[in-house]
């Protein structure tokens, strides 16, 4: 919708996608084939939606709440708010759901948050656990932890540090971080998408998506030619569907009044 101020995107069942608003936290659902959208969950003053992820087991949509330091979970069948988890301040930026937990990043603190999830995707706790980041992680002024991904078995997280222009593997249990040796900096890192050993890093202000081929142990990687598109206008996060990536334009710096927002489909390398 016009003036929506989109930031996060997630793929639901079949060809459904979800996007959230930085203006008031409105969540829309849409069709990847047509671009038609409808409001799933209305927003409200004092809310916003940043990164998000969908759990097919429960049909729940997990949404990072930004400066309001919360994680919200919505039922995509009804649009109802299922739960809201308080987190320890800062800016809750992105989320990934694994088979046993949802993990939320905090851009202003060297820690992330774990919300336990049951075998069928049920919420297994009423509180979020705080896990400090350690190891190679260096907390810098400004935005740090941003986009987050996970290996299919959930044993390893990947987190981009926007300020440090680097990507780390992280032990989800201990928070120990190891910097991935890429041989180059990745500035403006935002959302992450992992497909096998290919890591896509959305570089918002560069209007491109970096393509990283990781080693088998994820200790190193080679940065290839980025994905670009003339329709990119500060893409922030992306989602994978088939052979395509769908990146949402945030248009930071553009006055939102009267501004249209869109999702851009690109072929993945």
Buried (B, 14 or more C-beta within 10 A) or exposed (E): BEEBBBBBBBBBEEEBBBBBBBBBBBBBBBEBEEEEBEEBBEBEEEBBBBBBBBBEEBBBBBBBBBBBBBBBBBBBEEBEEBBEBEBEEBBBBBBBBBBBBBBBBBBBBBBBBBBBBEEEBEBEBEEBEBBEBBBBBBBEEEBBBBBBBBBEEBEBBBBBBBBBBBBBBBBBEEBBBBBBEBEEEBBBBBBBBBEEEBBBBBBBBBBBBBBBBBEEEBEBBEBEEBBEBEBBBBBBBBBBBEEBBBBBBBBEEBEBEEBEBBBBBBEBE
